């Protein structure tokens, strides 16, 4: 049962709970009337201490499709944080108005800290370069929908693996399922953090490899997860400029890839996937955005006890 | 060879790695203690070669988690009526709160000052701890 639960990191839910969510999201996709109005009279607070368009709109669209309402702010300048209010006080206050909180913060661990003080469920909508569990739900649901399973796959992660929270969360999510092999493709400066390889993959016996050449491994992949090099995660402009164009996926590079490959991206894209790739049937990133709304509908309804 | 009188009721902190004793002595605030304290450095040890020892002629509260973080090989002997009544072997604690401090500027603890700094043991062999909030790793040695 997910009713009343927080979602801070992907491993907060077990495989059975995830599978129930995916089944629910699939049912919503197949029958848009299903769950409609199930959250009428309920309020979701979207607290975005860091600007976001896609995730916030996805949450709000999901809640509205469930018949509920949304309150919140889209940047810290319009919140009490600008006046010096603590995060603890903000969530305790918002909990008086809303039934559930979805929050994004540039600070790692912000959602975890908020959940310790909140009287209503908190969903982490991204905490710095750390976790983004609802994107993980989106990604797992996309893979499940398009590949039929989230186990026994070779998944390539390409781009900024150091600061890319969607990558960190998806690695954790995929490691819940057996037989997945992960291939990390990045320049040495943007390698996946040590805590993931040390704690998660090594300890749990997960198979992984690291490389800096996409062309060498693209033919092995069932899923290619491309991420943007995020300017906002760098303290140093020079490092960003040097690394931002490390990888660009083109039609030419895809020649070596499997026909069954699916290409994913958490969006927004800058130039790491050439627009010519959009027409390739293997490009799944816009479908991925729609799966994101369905899975958030399933999540909100489940946490609010409406599904 | 030095001989130090047995204590009647108190604590002996034994098997401290040679050179670590002063940090523990200072951390326990023993320099200002109103009771007898013996601090031995470079005592001969069959097991360790050299070791430091602290004898405290008083029953004081010890945070064994922090002591374990300072030196996980320490043995704490509880003395009552001149006899050892309990031997406690320390190890690296599984969880420490407000002992190790997270230095990650992106961590929520960097801005929310009331948030406790909580670390969990991640790799005992390497003495590595993981911040509960941001997963940043810190070594037990960072506290020492």
Interface residues (C-beta under 8 A of the other chain):
Chain A: X86 X87 X88 X105 X106 X107 X108 X109 X110 X112 X113 X127 X128 X129 X130 X193 X194 X195 X198 X199
Chain B: X104 X106 X107 X108 X109 X110 X111 X112 X114 X115 X122 X123 X128 X130 X131 X132 X133 X134 X135 X136 X137
